[in-house]
Amino acid sequence: MAHQQSSENGARELLRSILSDRQWNQFEQTGTLEIAAKGGIYRIRTTGPTQVLDSETRRLVTTTRLQLATPASARDRVIAEYLFIRNDENLYWQTATISGPDTSGARLYFSFLMAAVDAMLLMILLAQLR
């Protein structure tokens, strides 16, 4: 337990030392770190995947997930992603798992719409059989 606490403190201090005051304050308050780079604005979160936003519109473009080789804390992953993006963004894109933007709401709407169309077609078919 003491080793885990020491590791967490080390990760916290390392992260504090590599971030600007503004970035650190944002991370401490929200658990989110935003980095502007060539690929867009990376929103690295301690909970959930990293979101990549369009630099101009700040709309979600995609999500990425970096799988570390060994189990690590959320702060360790944030450190790894931050350093990866800052030092070799192209290698980050080759290493991370990339997903499309979360479209579950749009899929749900489309599914509902298709179910409504199916119900209407069924009613028309039943009316024609009479």
Buried (B, 14 or more C-beta within 10 A) or exposed (E): EEEEEEBBEEBBEBBEEEBEEEBBEBBEEEBBBBBEEEBBBBBBBBEBBBBBBEEEEEEBBBBBEBEEEEEBBBBBBBBBBBEBBEEEBEEBBEBBEEEEBBEEEEEEEEEEEEEEEEEEEEEEEEEEEE
